[in-house]
Amino acid sequence: MTATRLACNGYVTYDAAVEIRTYLDIAAPPARVWEVLTDFAGYDDWNPLLQHVRGKPEVGSTVRFDAVVNGRKLPLSAQVMIVEPERELMWVGPAAPRLLRKVISGSHWFRLSPTASGGTRFDHGEVFRGLAVPARWDRFEKFARPGYEAMNHALMEVVTSRAAHVAR
């Protein structure tokens, strides 16, 4: 990323790149959050942003999914780039053809940090790059951000409800 960085309307721009970044504290340890986050087959049960996720949370693997944006399902694929158990999962799309990454690409991350109270700070976002980003960003960001936030809250709900069920 370049040195030019501007904060604006809840996202950050880096010259021809923009970032959506969201945070949420979850009252469960990173191990429990990681378990739900990496159970791709279970996403259909709780995740309003990413549906029909197929693939494995393994570096180099391809993950295919439908991103739900403004009520529409967009079929996408990405290559898993980082897997640090209980800390970070990150993928970059599209997985193929890579030439499309010049038009638009996204580096989507999920980061977990332990909190002093024994919970987890969930840092969830994506950096978008490519020729199409500046021209389309305002329109896309308006529809995309609510999906990221909805996923965060749904993740919190499922993790804390499972933790409560285990505690019984």
C-alpha positions as CSV (number, residue, x, y, z in Angstrom):
1,M,0.0,0.0,0.0
2,T,1.1,3.5,-0.6
3,A,1.7,6.2,1.9
4,T,-1.4,8.2,0.9
5,R,-4.1,7.3,3.5
6,L,-7.3,9.2,4.0
7,A,-10.0,8.2,6.6
8,C,-13.5,8.9,5.2
9,N,-17.0,7.7,6.1
10,G,-15.8,4.6,8.0
11,Y,-13.4,3.4,5.4
12,V,-9.8,4.1,4.5
13,T,-8.4,4.9,1.1
14,Y,-4.9,4.0,-0.1
15,D,-4.6,5.7,-3.5
16,A,-6.4,3.2,-5.7
17,A,-7.5,1.0,-2.8
18,V,-10.2,1.2,-0.2
19,E,-10.8,-0.6,3.0
20,I,-13.9,-1.6,5.0
21,R,-13.0,-2.3,8.6
22,T,-15.3,-3.4,11.4
23,Y,-14.7,-4.4,15.0
24,L,-16.7,-6.2,17.6
25,D,-16.0,-7.6,21.1
26,I,-17.3,-11.2,21.6
27,A,-17.7,-12.6,25.1
28,A,-15.9,-15.9,24.3
29,P,-12.3,-16.9,24.0
30,P,-10.6,-16.8,20.5
31,A,-10.6,-20.7,20.4
32,R,-14.4,-20.7,20.3
33,V,-14.7,-17.9,17.8
34,W,-12.1,-19.6,15.6
35,E,-14.1,-22.9,15.7
36,V,-17.2,-21.2,14.3
37,L,-15.3,-19.0,11.9
38,T,-13.4,-21.9,10.2
39,D,-16.5,-24.2,10.0
40,F,-17.3,-23.1,6.5
41,A,-20.0,-25.8,6.1
42,G,-21.9,-24.2,9.0
43,Y,-22.0,-20.7,7.5
44,D,-25.4,-21.3,5.9
45,D,-26.9,-21.7,9.4
46,W,-25.8,-18.3,10.7
47,N,-23.8,-16.1,8.2
48,P,-25.9,-13.4,6.3
49,L,-22.9,-12.2,4.3
50,L,-21.1,-15.4,3.1
51,Q,-23.3,-18.3,2.0
52,H,-22.6,-21.7,0.4
53,V,-18.9,-21.6,1.4
54,R,-17.0,-24.5,0.1
55,G,-13.3,-25.1,0.6
56,K,-10.9,-25.5,3.5
57,P,-9.2,-23.0,5.7
58,E,-5.8,-24.0,4.5
59,V,-3.1,-21.8,2.9
60,G,-3.2,-22.1,-0.9
61,S,-6.7,-23.6,-1.1
62,T,-9.5,-22.1,-3.1
63,V,-12.7,-21.1,-1.3
64,R,-15.9,-20.6,-3.3
65,F,-18.9,-18.8,-1.9
66,D,-21.8,-16.5,-2.5
67,A,-21.4,-13.0,-1.1
68,V,-24.8,-11.6,-0.2
69,V,-24.8,-7.8,-1.1
70,N,-28.0,-5.8,-1.1
71,G,-30.0,-9.0,-1.2
72,R,-28.2,-10.4,-4.2
73,K,-25.9,-13.4,-4.2
74,L,-22.6,-12.9,-6.0
75,P,-20.7,-16.1,-6.7
76,L,-17.0,-15.5,-5.9
77,S,-13.9,-17.5,-5.3
78,A,-10.7,-16.6,-3.3
79,Q,-7.4,-18.1,-2.5
80,V,-6.6,-18.6,1.2
81,M,-3.4,-16.7,2.0
82,I,-3.1,-16.7,5.8
83,V,-4.3,-19.2,8.4
84,E,-3.0,-18.6,11.9
85,P,-5.2,-20.6,14.3
86,E,-7.1,-18.5,16.7
87,R,-5.5,-15.3,15.3
88,E,-6.1,-14.7,11.6
89,L,-7.8,-16.0,8.5
90,M,-7.3,-14.1,5.2
91,W,-8.2,-14.8,1.6
92,V,-7.7,-12.9,-1.7
93,G,-10.1,-13.0,-4.6
94,P,-10.8,-13.6,-7.2
95,A,-8.9,-16.9,-7.2
96,A,-9.1,-17.2,-10.9
97,P,-8.5,-15.9,-13.4
98,R,-6.0,-13.7,-11.7
99,L,-6.1,-11.2,-14.5
100,L,-9.4,-10.0,-13.0
101,R,-7.4,-8.8,-9.9
102,K,-6.3,-5.8,-12.1
103,V,-9.9,-4.8,-12.4
104,I,-11.0,-5.5,-8.8
105,S,-9.6,-7.7,-6.0
106,G,-10.3,-8.0,-2.4
107,S,-8.2,-9.1,0.5
108,H,-10.7,-10.2,3.1
109,W,-9.5,-10.8,6.7
110,F,-10.8,-12.0,10.0
111,R,-8.5,-11.3,13.0
112,L,-9.0,-12.4,16.5
113,S,-7.3,-10.8,19.6
114,P,-7.8,-11.9,23.2
115,T,-9.3,-9.2,25.4
116,A,-8.4,-8.6,29.1
117,S,-11.8,-10.0,30.1
118,G,-11.2,-13.4,28.4
119,G,-13.2,-12.5,25.3
120,T,-12.2,-11.8,21.7
121,R,-11.8,-8.6,19.7
122,F,-13.1,-9.5,16.2
123,D,-11.4,-7.3,13.5
124,H,-13.1,-8.0,10.2
125,G,-12.6,-6.2,6.9
126,E,-11.4,-6.1,3.4
127,V,-9.1,-4.0,1.2
128,F,-10.4,-3.6,-2.3
129,R,-8.0,-2.7,-5.2
130,G,-8.1,-2.4,-8.9
131,L,-9.1,-0.2,-11.8
132,A,-12.9,-0.4,-11.0
133,V,-12.6,0.5,-7.3
134,P,-12.5,4.3,-7.4
135,A,-15.4,4.7,-9.9
136,R,-17.7,2.3,-8.1
137,W,-16.7,2.6,-4.4
138,D,-19.4,4.9,-3.0
139,R,-22.2,2.8,-4.4
140,F,-20.6,-0.5,-3.4
141,E,-19.6,0.6,0.1
142,K,-23.1,1.7,0.9
143,F,-24.4,-1.8,0.3
144,A,-21.4,-3.8,1.5
145,R,-20.8,-2.4,5.0
146,P,-24.1,-3.5,6.5
147,G,-23.3,-7.1,5.4
148,Y,-19.9,-7.1,7.3
149,E,-21.6,-5.7,10.4
150,A,-24.4,-8.2,10.1
151,M,-21.9,-11.0,9.9
152,N,-20.1,-9.7,13.0
153,H,-23.2,-9.7,15.0
154,A,-24.4,-13.1,13.8
155,L,-21.0,-14.5,14.6
156,M,-21.2,-13.1,18.1
157,E,-24.7,-14.5,18.6
158,V,-23.8,-18.0,17.5
159,V,-20.5,-18.1,19.5
160,T,-22.1,-16.8,22.7
161,S,-25.2,-19.1,22.3
162,R,-23.0,-22.1,21.8
163,A,-20.9,-21.1,24.8
164,A,-24.0,-20.8,27.0
165,H,-25.2,-24.2,25.8
166,V,-21.8,-25.8,26.7
167,A,-21.9,-24.1,30.1
168,R,-25.2,-25.8,31.0
